[in-house]
Amino acid sequence: MIRLFQIDAFTDTQFKGNPAAVCPLDNWLDTEVMQQIAAENNLAETAFFVQKGEYFEIRWFTPTVEVDLCGHATLASAYVLFNELGYEADTIRFYSERSGDLGVSRQNDWLTLDFPADVVAQVNITAAFADALGVAPTAIYEGKSDFMIVVESEQDIKNLEPDMSKVAQLGNRGVIVTAKGNEVDFVSRFFAPQSGIDEDPVTGSAHTTLAPYWAGVFGKSELTAKQLSQRGGDLKCQVVQDRVLISGKACKYMEGSISI
């Protein structure tokens, strides 16, 4: 039996934020089996972790691929450790072979991810991006995993109706689309049909790209953010040198077990 939790991340309300499956393991399963579990769960991400002394190794899978970094499923994993598995310290150290050292700390009901900041390079605006997204970019950047597309307004973000077949052809893990917010510092949406997810409800890892960019625009290190998917999600971000602190809440939706 493998324990399974489903956690709504970056929200304190069930059916909001981004749902993630979390499977605590005593030892690693075969990669193929973890990928099959993620496909069966059919959520944007399933996280698996194994305790290794004072830290936890962690891996993340979409229904179709293993990914380098996932914020909301790491937040969900920390929620499970803190609230379901009796982890007593206020900081959890995770380690990923693909992304290095990752931390999650808690303060009351807020959980804060400590992730490496993304390094981006500006790229030329081409017709393929506007054609795929249905909106004209004002700037395009490429980071480690994703493209980040800056557009004119929050309303542009709300009105997006991308052609997913064309978005999938753009490459990389996915495409972040962002603009200045009306009530928060910045807003975004995230599309990744090339990774098996048409639209991700709330993408913590995307904020390792978004927060440094908007910190530079606004000239401040602490920012508020909202992801404008149908489920929606709220985040606080702080840029500290080459790290990004990404804070949000979480709540449990379901607990069960997998019979394999």
C-alpha positions, 0 to 999 in steps of 0.5 A: 500500500502507498499512502496518497494525499490530494492537497489544494495548494496556494489556497485555503479553500477546497476546490481552489488553487492547484491540486497536487497528489503527494505520495510519501515513500519508504524507498523509491519506486521504479520511474515507470511505476511513478509515471503510471501513478501520475497518469492514473491520478491525472492531476497536473503534478504528483510528488513523491518523496523519500526521507534521507536522514535529515532531508527528503528527496523529491521528484515530480511527475505530470501525467506524461513526463517527469519535470525538473521543478514543481512549486505547488506539489512541493508546497503540498508535500510540505503540508502533508509532512507538517499536518499529516505525518507529524514533522515537528520542525518549522523548516523542511529541507528537500533535495532534487537531483534536477533542481538542487536544495529546496526548502519549505518553512511554515509560519502559522498557516503560511508555507514558504518555498525557498527556490533558486531564481531562474535566469532568463534571456530576452528573445526576439518577438516572433509571429508564432507566439502571438499566433499561439496565444492570440495576443501581441507580446510586449516582450519575450524571455526564455528561462531554464524551463519556460518562455515568459511572455509579457503582455499589456494588461491584466485584461489581456491575461483574463481574455487569453484563449490560446491555441493549445496545438500551437502553444505545444509547438513553441517548445520548452516545458511551458509558456508563462503569460504575465502582466501588471496586476490591478490589485496585486503587483503582477498576474499570470497564467501558465500553459503547458500542453507540451508537458501534458497540461493545457493550463496549470491552475497555479504554478509555483515554479513559474514564480522563480521566473516571474518574481525576479522580472517584476522585482526589477520592473517595480524596484522592490523585492517583495511582491504580491501575485495572483494566477488567473486560472479558473481555480485561481491562486494567491501568492506572496514572493520575495527575491533574496539574491539568487533565491525566490521565496514563494508563500502560499496556503494549502488545504487537504481534499482527500486521503487514501491509498494505492494498491500496487 
